[in-house]
């Protein structure tokens, strides 16, 4: 193999290794800690649930307050558990609604077809 190609590939390898982070928590959104409590009327948007990924190995919950500040909720706290449970219920309800909606669509279109005859 050409020495120039080997040198080029070695440089690429070194650059890729140097670009890798040793600590994944630097990419996490909630590295500065969690809020203890929050008054519901102070929540402007959210909660936003960030599932574990290659960038952060933890489940994170964020809120945006009326003061435009991003706050993190501990997923192990009572509020965090409530948010995660509500999210799971919402996902289950959406799945049931989509399934029943598809059934209703099919039956309503067949009713329309029969009524035109």
Secondary structure, 3 states (H helix, E strand, C coil): CCHHHHHHHHHHHHHHHHHCCCCHHHHCCCCCCCECCCCHHHEEEEEEEECCCCCCCCCEEEEEECCCCEEEECCCCHHHHHHHHHHHHHHHHHHHHHHHHHHHHHHHHHHHHHHHC
